[in-house]
Structures are given as structure tokens and as C-alpha cells.
């Protein structure tokens, strides 16, 4: 029997970790692959961590279903209870993190892999330290930030990541947990890409991720803020750009528009047009991405979320990867529709079950993962270009921004130490 991969978790109280990652670790097939050995956080002791989890449960139970992201609330509560049980039964040991984005020696001595779910600005520090200790890594997206503490584009972490990956042991799996790539529709397309495209070139790409959200919610404000180093193009646009990178596409930005919702200081609306080159694309291939939050507050409000990527081929054929319905559909005006969703693939509704499965397989077989960090580096480099090239501010929302947010213009690179933060 193949031994389990002993993992250490950095950051254990974020919504995404509690609602998705820890739920995935409880699935039977994942339990056979991974053993959660350590939980690492800011609390000074295991008893303090236990109290924090207990308080989180009490807070969650006051409004367990809520009117915003309520479907995840119970999953968060259940995961929190399971973590407390792990402490109580000594299944996992809690250890405080060091103050410099490194982990205690015992964690590295008794772990095979490090799972990083800390604050965005601290991903790079933990990633670098884990690689220095020759550990496999699964890191929450984005691997690094692209904005400074004023909300301006900054590529200091991006450049440092490039150097770190160049020097990294190629036998180590360093994987980005960019979760849209592990949705059912995405995996169906990736697994059967040759059968779907059949050598046909892509002449246009259209990506759209528009979401209804609560602009007053503390979680949303914390996520889309200069202190988190993340605007919407990095937080959400990364899902669309990852597909272009995977298909081998090289992008040259034509123009980029952005808008900022009142009270926010980073982009909450982005529209980018670009040219694409690469073997999978025609010589004159074009693309456009639109990502937006708070679409019910636009000047022309929208009531339905849109989450899709469309590939237009030379013969008037359209292939839609629909993330909401988890379908891959081919449409042709003469031949009608073909639904590729019948392709069989071991998929789970929780993307992190699929992510952890790929992570395990990559480690055991020394196989390059779907979201390999080096591919993610290319994606982030393109996103930085989108943040800096021919960028124009617009007013997409019905309410005029107040106070006036800073203009998103390139800034000199700050030192990585200055833009690194603590845990979520």
C-alpha cells in the first residue's frame, strides 16, 4: 500500500480553506492519500487555536445559512468542528508559525508537502521556504501579488517567484490550486481537448466571469484591497488567463479598461482586448475577457451571473466551456449542437477533491500537474501586462465612486519584504 502524503497546512481559518479544502480532505479517496499532520497559524498555542475555532463556530451558528454565500456556511462550520476534533484526538498537531514566513523545523522534518492558504501577500515567503526544505507545495491562488499597498501594479514578487522557480528542484511538485481549472467542465475539456478541437485552430477567445456579490461584506472588502495585493483582474481574471496559457497562447494586450466600485481602491470591473499567437491559434487570433463584481449595481444592471469561456474556430464553430452548468458544448450553424459532457471522467462537485487528486498523482508519478507553478508564472506575467498596458479608467457602475480611488498606474517595484503580510 502506498504510504500517505504527510501534509502541513499553513493558514486554517480562511473561508476557502474551511468551505472547500478541509471538506475535500474528509472525502474517502482523499483520506487514503493524505494525512494532515500539522496545522500552522498565528495563535501562540494549540489551546488558543482551539478557542479561536470554538468562537468561529459560535459566530457561524448565529446565522448558519445567511443570505450571502450561505451554501458554504455549514461546510465551514463542519470543517471547523472537524479541526477541533483533530486537535482533541491528536490526529493533527498545531504549531505557531515563525514571524518571518517560515515554519518550525519539526514541521519540515515530519511533512512531505506544504499546503499554503495564508494571506496572499505571504504566499511567496512560505513557498520559498518550503522549496528550500525540498518539500512539495500546493498553494492557493494567486501564487504572488501584483499590486502594492497603494493598489498600483508592482512586479517585485513576480520577479522573485521567477528566480525561485528557476532554482527549484525539478522533481518537486509545485502546484497552484487555481480551482476553475478543476471544475467539471474544465477537466472534461482538458482531458478530451484533442477530440474536441480535432486540429481546428482557434480564431477568437471570449471569456466572461460576472458575479453578483455584496459590496458591503467584510470578506469581499478584505479580499479586494491593496492590503491583500489583489484586484479583480488577479483574483478572478486568473481563471480565464490560465486557459490561454495551457493552450500555449502568447498574449499581446491591445487595450484594457477598468472600473472601481465606490468605497473600493482596486479594480472591481475589467475588460481586456488582446492578440493571441501560438500553435493552437490562427495568425490573427483575438481575445476579450470581461470580469466584474457587483453586476446588479452596473449602469445597466444584470440579474444573472455569467461564467464561461468560448472558443471560436475558423469554420464558424463555437465551443463553450460553461462553468455554471459544468458543460462543454460545440455549436455550428449548419451542424447544430454537440454536448461533450457525456465524456466520462472521475469528477467531484468539490473542485478541491480534484485538485488534491492531481496533487497526489503529480507527487507519486513525478508528473507535471495541470496547474504547475511555472505555467502559473506565465499567467501572472500576462496579468501584470494587463494591469500596466494601455489601461483606461471608466465608470461602469451606476453610482459615482467616492472617495476617488488611486489611479492604477505602474509603480517602481517595492521590496518583497515591504509587501509581504501575515496569515489570513
N, C-alpha and C positions, 0 to 999 in steps of 0.2 A: 504494500500500500504506500502511495506517495505521501511523504510527510506534509503536514500543513505548513503554510507560509506564516511565520510569526510576524505580526504587524504591530506597529506602534502608531497611534493616532494623535496627530498634533491639532488641537482645536476641536472641542467636542460639544460645543453649545450653539453652533450656528444653525439656523433654520434648515439649510440644505443638508447638513450632516445628520440632523435628527430626523428630518422627514424622509430622506432618501437613502443616505449611505448606511446608517445603522439599521434601518429596516431591511436593506439588502443583505447585510451581514447575518441576519437571522434566518434567511432562506436556507432550506436544507442543502441545496447543492453548493452554496457558498460556504456554509458551515464546514463542509467536508474539505474545503480548500484553504480557508483562512482561520487563524487563531488570533484574536485580538489580545495581545499580551500587555500593552501599555496604553494608557490614556495620559496625554500631556497637556497641561493647561496652566493658567496664571495663578490659580489658587495655591496657597502655600503648603497645603497638606491634603491628604485624602478626606479627612473629616470636613474640611472647608469645601472641598469639591462636592461631597455628599450633600451638604447643606444647600449649596447653590442649586443642585439638581432638584432637591426637595422643594425649594422655593419656586423653581420653574414649573414644577407640576402644579403647585397650588395656584400659581398665576394662570396657567393654561386651563385649569378646571373651572375658573371663574367664567370663562367664555369659550367652552371647548369647540364649538362649531363656528362661531363668529360669522361675519358677513364678508370677510376678505381672506382668501386662501384657507377657508375653513376646512376644506377637504384634507389639508395637510396637518391640521392642528392635532387631531387624535393620533396620527402617526408620530408626531413629535412627542406627545405625552407618553405613548407606549415605549418609544425608544429611550426616553429619559428614565422610565421605570426599569427597563432592562439594564441600563448602565448602572443604576443604583444596585440592582441585584448582582451585577458583575463584581462591584466593589465588595458587597456583603459576602458573597461566596468565594471571593479571592480568585475569580476567573481572570480578571484583568487588574493590573496594578496601576494606581495613579501616581504620577511623579510630576513635580513642578518643573516648568521649563526654566532654562537659564535666561538671564536677562539680555543675552546678545544673539538671540535667534539660533541657539544651538541646544542640543539635548544632552542630558546626563549620559556619562559613559555606559552605565549599565543598560540603558535603552538600546544603544547600538550593539552592545555585546550579546544581547538576547533577542534581537529582532533581525528579520530578513528583509523587511520592507517598511518604508515610512510613508504613511498616508497623511498628506498635508491639507488641512482645512482651516488654516489660520487666516487672519486678516490679509486682504490682497497685497498690501504693501510689505508684508513679511514673508510671502511665498519664497522669494529668491534666497533669503537668508537660510531658511530651513532646507531648501533644495540643495544649495551649495554645500551645506554642512553634511547632509546625508550622502551626497556623492563623494565627498572627501572620506567618508567612512565606508565606502563601497556598498551602499545599500540601494535596492530597487526603490523607485519612487512613483507614487500616484499622487498627483497634485490637482487640487480644484482649479478650474479655470477662473481668471486668466493666470498663466504662469507668472507673468510680471505685469506691472502697471505701465501706462503710457502717458499719464498726466502727473503734473507736480501738485504741490499743496495749494496752488492758486487755480487749478483747473486748466493749466496750459499744457500743450504737448511736451513731453520730456522723454527722451530715449535712453536715459542713463541705465536703467535696469535692463532694457532690451540689449544694449551693447554688452553689459556684464554677463547676461544669460548666454549670448553667443560665444563668449570666451569660455565660460564654464562648460558648455556642451562640447566645444571643440576638444577640451582636455579630459572629458569624461570617459570612463571605461566603457567601450562599446558593447561589452557583454551585459551591462546593467540595463534594465528596463526603466526608462524614464517616460512616464505616460501622463498626458493631460486628460483630466476627466471632463472634457467638453461634452456635455451629455446629449446634445442634439444628434451627434454622430452615432449614438447608441439607441436612439428611438427606433421603433419597429420599421417605420418607413425607410429610414436611413440605412439600416442594416440590410433590408431587402434590396435596396438599390446597390449598395456596395458589394454584396455577395453575388449579385447577378448582373453586374454592370456590363459585362461583355455581351450577354444575351439581350439586354435591353437596348444598348446603343448599336450593337451589331456593326461596328466600324463607322457609323454615321457621325459626321462632325457636328459640333455644337456651334451655332452662329450667334446665339444670344442667350444670356442668363438673366433671369428676373427673380430676385429674392425679396420676400416680404415677411417681416415679423412685427405685427402691430398688436399692441396689448392694451386692454382696459386695466387700469390699476388705480390705487388710491394714492394721490399725490401727498396726502397729509400723513400717511402711515410712517411711523418712525423707521421701520425696516427699509422701506423704499428710499427715504431720505438719507439714511446711513449708507446704503448701497451705492446710490448715485450721488457721490460727493467727492470733492477734491481730497478730503482726508482719506478716502478709500482708493484714491488714484484711478477712479473708474467713471467714465461716462457711458452713455448708452451704446455708442459705437463699439466700445470694447466689451461691455457686458453682454450685449445681445448680438451685435453685428458679427462677432467672432464665430457664431454658429453658421452663418451664411458663408463667410470667407473660407472657413475650413473646407467646405466642399470644393471650392475652386482650387485650393492648394492640393487637395487629394487628387483631383483630376489633372494635376500637373500644369495648371494655368498660371501664367505670369501676368500681373495686372499693372496697367499704367492709368492712373486716375485722370479723368478728364475734368470733372468738377464735383464739388462736394458742398452741400447745403446743410445747415444745422439750425435747430431752434432749441430754446431753453424755456422750460415751464416756469412761471412765476414762483419765486422762492427757492429755485434750484440754481446751482452755479456750475453745472456741467451740462452737456448736451442730453436732451431727452427726446430729440427727433433728429433723424439723419436721412439724407437722400444723396446717394453717391452714384455717379455715372463713370464708367471706365472702359478701357480697351483690354482685350484678353488675347494672349498668344500662348501656344502650346500645342502638342500633338493632337489633343482631343478637340481642338477648336479650329474654326475656319480662319483664314488670314485676316479677315475684317471683323472678327467676333467682338461683340459689345456686351456690356452688362450694366445692371442697375440694381442697387439694394435700397430698400426703404425699411428703416426700423423706427418704431415710435412707441412711446408710452403715453398713457392718458388720452387715448384716441377719442373718448367721449367728450373731451374738452377742446378738440380741434375747432378751427373756424368753421369747418364743415364736419360736425361730429359724426363718428362712426360707432355703431352699436355692436358690431360683430368683430371679433378678433380674426386676424389673418396670419396664418403661419404656413408658408410654403416656399419651395424653390422650384422654378420652372426652367427647363432646358429646351430651347427651340432649335430644331435641326434644319438642315438645308432643304428638305423636301416638305416643308410646312407641317412637320410633325412636332408636337409638343409633349414633353414628358414632365409630369408634375409629381414632385415628392411632397406629399401633404402631411405635415407634422401633426395636425389636429386629428385627422381621420386615420392616420397611420396607413396610408395607401400610396402606391406608385401606379399612376395612370398614364397611358400613352394615348394621345388624341391625334387623329388625322382627319381632315375634312372629307376625304374620299373613302377611307377605310374604317372610320368610326373609332371606338374606344377599345383599348386592351387594358385589362386590370391585371397587373403583375403581382398583386397581393396574395395570389394563390401559391407563390413560391414558399416552400416550407423552410423554416429556419428556426432554431431554438431561441425564441424571443420571450422576453418578460416585460410586463407592463411598467415595472420599475426599471428605468434605464440603468441604475447602478448595479443591478444584478448582471446586466450585460457588460457593463464596464469592468466589474470585478472578475467576471469570467474571462474577458480578454486580457486583463492584467495577469491573472494566474497562468493562462496559456502562454503569454509572452515570456514570463519568467521561466516556466518549466521547459519550454521548447526553444528558448533564446530566439524568439520570433519578434519581428518589428511590430509593435502594436498599431492599430488603426490611427490612433491619435498620439503618435510618437512625438516627443518634445521637440525634436528637430524640425518636424513638419509644422508644429505649432509656432516655432520661432519664425518660420517663413510667413505664416498667417499674421503674426503680430507685427512683422515688418511692413506688411501691406497695410494693416490697420493704422500704423503710425503715419504712413504716407497719406492715408485718407484724412487723418487729423491735421495734416500740415499743407496739403497741396490744393491751391486754388479754392480755398474754403470761404464760403459766404454765409453770413448770419441772416436768417429770415425769421418771421413771426408766424409760425403755423397755428398757434393757439388763439382762441377767441379772446383771452384776457392778455393785456399787455404786461410784460414782465416788470416786476417791481420788488425789491430794488434791482437796478441794472446790473446784470451779471458781467463778469470779466469777459473780454473777447478771447476766443480760443485761437491764439496765435502761437507760433513756435517760440520756445524759450530756450536759453542756454541750458545745457544739461546740468542738473544738480547732482551732487554726490549721492551715491546709492544709500549711504548711511543716513543722509538727511531725510530721505523719503521713505525709509522703512518704518513700519509701525509695529504694534503689538498684535496679540491674538484678537480674534473676533469675540 
